[in-house]
Amino acid sequence: MFDPKTYSFGVMPDGRRAESAIQKDRRQKALKMRDEGATFAAIAKGLGVHARTVQHWCAQAREVGAEAVIKGGRRGATVGD
């Protein structure tokens, strides 16, 4: 379970600045927990993200597939934006 007191990556607990590998792991765990019947709120609490984020990941998984959601997309602005 997520414990903000022991969060050692030096980023906010909602994952906005988490490393790519950490974000992939969270998304994969979230989708697995949802498949096992966990609620969005329970998953969010366990992973340290907002329930709406989990809901978004699950909706995206239905649309484009779990592997695409786990992989994630490009982060940040492109050069020149």
Backbone as JSON Lines, residues from 0, in Angstrom:
{"i":0,"aa":"M","n":[0.83,-1.18,0.0],"ca":[0.0,0.0,0.0],"c":[0.88,1.24,0.0]}
{"i":1,"aa":"F","n":[0.42,2.28,-0.6],"ca":[1.16,3.54,-0.71],"c":[1.24,4.24,0.64]}
{"i":2,"aa":"D","n":[2.44,4.68,0.99],"ca":[2.63,5.44,2.22],"c":[3.45,6.67,1.88]}
{"i":3,"aa":"P","n":[2.84,7.87,1.89],"ca":[3.56,9.07,1.5],"c":[4.77,9.36,2.36]}
{"i":4,"aa":"K","n":[4.81,8.85,3.58],"ca":[5.96,9.1,4.45],"c":[7.21,8.36,3.96]}
{"i":5,"aa":"T","n":[7.01,7.25,3.24],"ca":[8.15,6.47,2.77],"c":[8.37,6.63,1.27]}
{"i":6,"aa":"Y","n":[7.69,7.56,0.67],"ca":[7.82,7.79,-0.78],"c":[9.19,8.38,-1.05]}
{"i":7,"aa":"S","n":[10.06,7.65,-1.7],"ca":[11.46,8.05,-1.79],"c":[11.9,8.53,-3.16]}
{"i":8,"aa":"F","n":[11.0,8.82,-4.05],"ca":[11.39,9.21,-5.39],"c":[11.49,10.72,-5.55]}
{"i":9,"aa":"G","n":[11.15,11.47,-4.5],"ca":[11.28,12.91,-4.55],"c":[10.27,13.6,-5.46]}
{"i":10,"aa":"V","n":[9.11,12.98,-5.62],"ca":[8.07,13.57,-6.45],"c":[6.76,13.56,-5.7]}
{"i":11,"aa":"M","n":[5.77,14.24,-6.26],"ca":[4.47,14.28,-5.6],"c":[3.83,12.9,-5.61]}
{"i":12,"aa":"P","n":[3.07,12.58,-4.56],"ca":[2.5,11.24,-4.47],"c":[1.45,10.92,-5.53]}
{"i":13,"aa":"D","n":[0.97,11.91,-6.29],"ca":[-0.03,11.6,-7.31],"c":[0.61,11.1,-8.59]}
{"i":14,"aa":"G","n":[1.93,11.04,-8.63],"ca":[2.62,10.43,-9.77],"c":[2.91,11.33,-10.93]}
{"i":15,"aa":"R","n":[2.54,12.62,-10.85],"ca":[2.74,13.5,-11.99],"c":[4.19,13.59,-12.43]}
{"i":16,"aa":"R","n":[5.12,13.42,-11.53],"ca":[6.51,13.53,-11.9],"c":[7.26,12.22,-11.66]}
{"i":17,"aa":"A","n":[6.53,11.15,-11.54],"ca":[7.16,9.85,-11.31],"c":[7.87,9.39,-12.58]}
{"i":18,"aa":"E","n":[8.88,8.6,-12.39],"ca":[9.62,8.06,-13.53],"c":[8.71,7.18,-14.37]}
{"i":19,"aa":"S","n":[9.05,7.02,-15.62],"ca":[8.25,6.25,-16.56],"c":[8.01,4.82,-16.06]}
{"i":20,"aa":"A","n":[9.04,4.19,-15.54],"ca":[8.91,2.81,-15.06],"c":[7.93,2.71,-13.9]}
{"i":21,"aa":"I","n":[7.93,3.71,-13.04],"ca":[7.02,3.73,-11.9],"c":[5.58,3.9,-12.39]}
{"i":22,"aa":"Q","n":[5.39,4.8,-13.35],"ca":[4.05,5.01,-13.89],"c":[3.54,3.76,-14.59]}
{"i":23,"aa":"K","n":[4.39,3.1,-15.35],"ca":[3.98,1.87,-16.03],"c":[3.56,0.81,-15.01]}
{"i":24,"aa":"D","n":[4.33,0.7,-13.94],"ca":[4.01,-0.28,-12.9],"c":[2.66,0.04,-12.26]}
{"i":25,"aa":"R","n":[2.4,1.31,-11.98],"ca":[1.12,1.7,-11.39],"c":[-0.05,1.37,-12.31]}
{"i":26,"aa":"R","n":[0.11,1.7,-13.6],"ca":[-0.98,1.42,-14.55],"c":[-1.25,-0.07,-14.66]}
{"i":27,"aa":"Q","n":[-0.17,-0.86,-14.7],"ca":[-0.33,-2.31,-14.81],"c":[-1.03,-2.87,-13.57]}
{"i":28,"aa":"K","n":[-0.62,-2.43,-12.39],"ca":[-1.26,-2.89,-11.15],"c":[-2.72,-2.46,-11.11]}
{"i":29,"aa":"A","n":[-3.0,-1.24,-11.54],"ca":[-4.38,-0.74,-11.52],"c":[-5.28,-1.59,-12.39]}
{"i":30,"aa":"L","n":[-4.83,-1.9,-13.6],"ca":[-5.66,-2.7,-14.51],"c":[-5.87,-4.11,-13.97]}
{"i":31,"aa":"K","n":[-4.82,-4.67,-13.37],"ca":[-4.95,-6.01,-12.79],"c":[-5.94,-6.0,-11.63]}
{"i":32,"aa":"M","n":[-5.82,-5.01,-10.75],"ca":[-6.72,-4.92,-9.6],"c":[-8.17,-4.74,-10.05]}
{"i":33,"aa":"R","n":[-8.36,-3.94,-11.11],"ca":[-9.72,-3.72,-11.62],"c":[-10.29,-5.01,-12.19]}
{"i":34,"aa":"D","n":[-9.46,-5.77,-12.9],"ca":[-9.9,-7.07,-13.43],"c":[-10.3,-8.02,-12.32]}
{"i":35,"aa":"E","n":[-9.66,-7.86,-11.16],"ca":[-9.97,-8.7,-10.0],"c":[-11.18,-8.2,-9.22]}
{"i":36,"aa":"G","n":[-11.77,-7.07,-9.66],"ca":[-13.0,-6.6,-9.07],"c":[-12.86,-5.46,-8.07]}
{"i":37,"aa":"A","n":[-11.67,-4.9,-7.92],"ca":[-11.48,-3.79,-6.98],"c":[-12.16,-2.53,-7.51]}
{"i":38,"aa":"T","n":[-12.6,-1.67,-6.6],"ca":[-13.22,-0.41,-6.99],"c":[-12.15,0.61,-7.38]}
{"i":39,"aa":"F","n":[-12.57,1.63,-8.12],"ca":[-11.64,2.7,-8.5],"c":[-11.03,3.34,-7.26]}
{"i":40,"aa":"A","n":[-11.86,3.58,-6.25],"ca":[-11.38,4.22,-5.02],"c":[-10.35,3.36,-4.3]}
{"i":41,"aa":"A","n":[-10.6,2.06,-4.21],"ca":[-9.66,1.16,-3.53],"c":[-8.33,1.08,-4.28]}
{"i":42,"aa":"I","n":[-8.41,1.01,-5.6],"ca":[-7.19,0.96,-6.41],"c":[-6.41,2.26,-6.23]}
{"i":43,"aa":"A","n":[-7.09,3.37,-6.31],"ca":[-6.44,4.68,-6.18],"c":[-5.74,4.81,-4.84]}
{"i":44,"aa":"K","n":[-6.42,4.41,-3.79],"ca":[-5.83,4.5,-2.46],"c":[-4.59,3.62,-2.36]}
{"i":45,"aa":"G","n":[-4.67,2.44,-2.9],"ca":[-3.54,1.51,-2.85],"c":[-2.33,1.96,-3.65]}
{"i":46,"aa":"L","n":[-2.58,2.7,-4.73],"ca":[-1.48,3.13,-5.6],"c":[-1.06,4.57,-5.4]}
{"i":47,"aa":"G","n":[-1.82,5.31,-4.62],"ca":[-1.45,6.7,-4.36],"c":[-1.76,7.64,-5.5]}
{"i":48,"aa":"V","n":[-2.82,7.34,-6.25],"ca":[-3.27,8.22,-7.33],"c":[-4.73,8.57,-7.09]}
{"i":49,"aa":"H","n":[-5.28,9.45,-7.91],"ca":[-6.68,9.84,-7.78],"c":[-7.56,8.77,-8.43]}
{"i":50,"aa":"A","n":[-8.75,8.57,-7.88],"ca":[-9.68,7.58,-8.42],"c":[-10.03,7.88,-9.87]}
{"i":51,"aa":"R","n":[-10.13,9.15,-10.23],"ca":[-10.44,9.52,-11.61],"c":[-9.33,9.09,-12.56]}
{"i":52,"aa":"T","n":[-8.1,9.1,-12.08],"ca":[-6.97,8.64,-12.89],"c":[-7.12,7.15,-13.2]}
{"i":53,"aa":"V","n":[-7.48,6.38,-12.2],"ca":[-7.69,4.93,-12.4],"c":[-8.84,4.71,-13.37]}
{"i":54,"aa":"Q","n":[-9.9,5.47,-13.2],"ca":[-11.05,5.36,-14.09],"c":[-10.64,5.66,-15.54]}
{"i":55,"aa":"H","n":[-9.8,6.66,-15.71],"ca":[-9.31,7.03,-17.05],"c":[-8.48,5.89,-17.64]}
{"i":56,"aa":"W","n":[-7.56,5.34,-16.86],"ca":[-6.73,4.23,-17.36],"c":[-7.6,3.06,-17.8]}
{"i":57,"aa":"C","n":[-8.61,2.73,-17.02],"ca":[-9.49,1.6,-17.35],"c":[-10.31,1.87,-18.62]}
{"i":58,"aa":"A","n":[-10.79,3.09,-18.76],"ca":[-11.53,3.46,-19.97],"c":[-10.62,3.39,-21.2]}
{"i":59,"aa":"Q","n":[-9.41,3.89,-21.05],"ca":[-8.46,3.84,-22.16],"c":[-8.13,2.39,-22.52]}
{"i":60,"aa":"A","n":[-8.0,1.53,-21.52],"ca":[-7.69,0.11,-21.77],"c":[-8.79,-0.54,-22.6]}
{"i":61,"aa":"R","n":[-10.04,-0.17,-22.33],"ca":[-11.16,-0.71,-23.13],"c":[-11.1,-0.21,-24.57]}
{"i":62,"aa":"E","n":[-10.66,1.03,-24.75],"ca":[-10.64,1.62,-26.1],"c":[-9.44,1.19,-26.92]}
{"i":63,"aa":"V","n":[-8.25,1.23,-26.35],"ca":[-7.03,0.99,-27.13],"c":[-6.25,-0.24,-26.69]}
{"i":64,"aa":"G","n":[-6.68,-0.87,-25.62],"ca":[-6.01,-2.08,-25.14],"c":[-5.11,-1.8,-23.95]}
{"i":65,"aa":"A","n":[-4.98,-2.81,-23.11],"ca":[-4.21,-2.67,-21.88],"c":[-2.74,-2.38,-22.14]}
{"i":66,"aa":"E","n":[-2.15,-3.03,-23.14],"ca":[-0.72,-2.83,-23.4],"c":[-0.41,-1.38,-23.75]}
{"i":67,"aa":"A","n":[-1.27,-0.74,-24.52],"ca":[-1.06,0.66,-24.89],"c":[-1.16,1.56,-23.66]}
{"i":68,"aa":"V","n":[-2.07,1.25,-22.76],"ca":[-2.24,2.04,-21.54],"c":[-1.02,1.87,-20.64]}
{"i":69,"aa":"I","n":[-0.57,0.65,-20.49],"ca":[0.59,0.38,-19.63],"c":[1.83,1.07,-20.19]}
{"i":70,"aa":"K","n":[2.0,1.01,-21.49],"ca":[3.16,1.66,-22.11],"c":[3.14,3.16,-21.9]}
{"i":71,"aa":"G","n":[1.97,3.76,-21.99],"ca":[1.86,5.2,-21.83],"c":[2.21,5.92,-23.11]}
{"i":72,"aa":"G","n":[2.21,7.22,-23.02],"ca":[2.5,8.03,-24.2],"c":[3.64,9.0,-23.95]}
{"i":73,"aa":"R","n":[3.82,9.87,-24.87],"ca":[4.86,10.89,-24.77],"c":[4.51,11.82,-23.63]}
{"i":74,"aa":"R","n":[5.49,12.21,-22.86],"ca":[5.27,13.11,-21.73],"c":[5.89,14.46,-22.02]}
{"i":75,"aa":"G","n":[5.19,15.52,-21.65],"ca":[5.73,16.87,-21.76],"c":[5.53,17.5,-23.13]}
{"i":76,"aa":"A","n":[5.88,18.74,-23.21],"ca":[5.72,19.48,-24.46],"c":[6.83,19.12,-25.43]}
{"i":77,"aa":"T","n":[6.53,19.24,-26.71],"ca":[7.55,19.03,-27.72],"c":[8.36,20.3,-27.9]}
{"i":78,"aa":"V","n":[9.54,20.19,-28.44],"ca":[10.4,21.34,-28.64],"c":[9.69,22.3,-29.59]}
{"i":79,"aa":"G","n":[9.64,23.58,-29.22],"ca":[9.02,24.57,-30.06],"c":[7.59,24.89,-29.68]}
{"i":80,"aa":"D","n":[7.02,24.13,-28.76],"ca":[5.64,24.4,-28.31],"c":[5.63,25.5,-27.28]}
